[in-house]
Amino acid sequence: AAALRPVPIVLTEAAACVGRAVPCAPMLSSGTPEFAELMLRVLGDGNAAVMGQHGLVTCGPNLKRAYATAIAVEDSARACVLARTLGYEAQPLPAELCDELHAWWLANYAPTPC
C-alpha cells in the first residue's frame, strides 16, 4: 500500500486465490462515495485490491474465501519484499499457470469450518 505498486503473483497459493497481479489504487481519503467507487473500480471482476496508503481489500462469496485470499496476497507481497531485501527480484508466475490454478481454486476450494 505504501509503495503504490501492484502485488505480483509470485507464489502458487496467491495464484490460486487471486489469479492475477493485485492492482493498487492511488491514495484517496476513505469514508467518501469517491473512495467506494474507486475501490469497486480497482477490484473490477477480481477479489483483491490494494488501496493506496490504506491497505489490502479482499472479497469473496464467504468470509473464509476472502480471508484465504488476504493471507495469500500478503504472503506473496512478503516474498517479494524478502527477495528484494536479499538483492533479488521475485519472479511472477506465468499467466497461464495462474489462470489454471485460479480456475481449480474457484471450482474446488471449500475450507472446513472452524
Secondary structure, DSSP 8 states (H G I E B T S, - for coil): --S---B---SHHHHHHT-S-B-EE----SSSHHHHHHHHHHHTTSSEEEETTTEEEE--SSHHHHHHHHHHHHHHHHHHHHHHHTT-------HHHHHHHHHHHHHH------
